[in-house]
Amino acid sequence: AGHLAAPVTSCRSFFTPCAYYVGSPTATGGAMPCTWSLTSGHLPSGLSFGPDGTIAGWPYFALAGSDPIVVTVTDATGTAAQATVTLAVP
């Protein structure tokens, strides 16, 4: 239990197109288990976002640049926190 926070720097944010990527944001505090959702923004084509927060897949047709996404984590008591994560293609 306690305060639930979703840090914005906890997800590996750089990936290479056509190479397998896996990363996930982390939350601190709260009551386990936690579920994650993609609140706004779009993942590059080929990546998926799972309820455990995992971002994984083979990104393709990704252009150089960065796109912010907003993720929401909700703990077992219904407490939620949001964070903006920027995924960048070098």
Secondary structure, DSSP 8 states (H G I E B T S, - for coil): ----B--TT-S--B--TTS-EEE----BSS-S--EEEEEES---TTEEE-TTS-EEE---S--SEEEEEEEEEE-TTS-EEEEEEEEEE-
